Amino acid sequence: MIIKNRYPVCEYDTSRNPMIKPSDFLSKTLPSKCVITFFRKELNQFVEDKKLSVIDYLYSEVLDIPIYEYNTPKEKICITMPFATAPGAAGTIEELYAMGCNKFIVCGGAGAMKKDSLAGEIFVPTAAVRDEGTSYHYLEPSREVECHKMAIDVITSGLEKLGIPYTTGKTWTTDAMYRETPEMITLRRKEGCVTVEMEAAAFFAVSKYYDIPLAQLLYAGDDVSGEKWDARNWNNQESVRSNMIFTAIKLMEEL
């Protein structure tokens, strides 16, 4: 049933029978647990160091993303990268879910909106302000979407056991990286947002739609909390990014 709205982005279809589903052309061949990372260089180094094997791919017209198998002390998991932005994030989870994955930890970076955030500070988003379009195809319109509660509990408990400090809070998911205006940043900060990125709302929406555990770790990269943008060398935080991959793998053991 179509729920009509004045604005197309807010029109929602309650039907769960789309014309095309990933399960129409993908088989369940992957482990149930999957770590997703945005850190290509650090993942490549991890793959080289651990001599991981490619077990499948996420295919697209632009590039094919390898999916690796990793043996933890307890079980086999898979590790891969996502397609970027909200549509890419949703498509990534859709296809991995169709291939057998049903528990996810995502690690990536975000712009810091807290004035005292340090570069490399770890955030665990508890909800995302839905300032993108993808989530509205999975859930009825609302201002924000919450992250999976059980997954958050596992992640935060695990971080505490590992002695890794973290901050929880809302994240602002936007489709337009070059339209993060000072006034909009102020508005989102007043809503409680501590970070800004482009995928979390979509990740959380697909997780909620299929009722599958998914949580996200974000590190504070560039700073958008001041009068001017501060890049803070955000994409060269190699040690932070490498450690986040290791941490996500460790936390996945408990999910």
Secondary structure by P-SEA (a helix, b strand, c coil): ccccccccccccccccccccccccccccccccbbbbbccaaaaaaaaaaaccccccccccccbbbbbbbbbcccbbbbbbcccccaaaaaaaaaaaaaaccccbbbbbbbbbccccccccbbbbbcccccccccccccccccccccccaaaaaaaaaaaaaacccbbbbbbbbbcccccccaaaaaaaaaaccccccccaaaaaaaaaacbbbbbbbbccccccccccccccccccaaaaaaaaaaaaaaaaaac
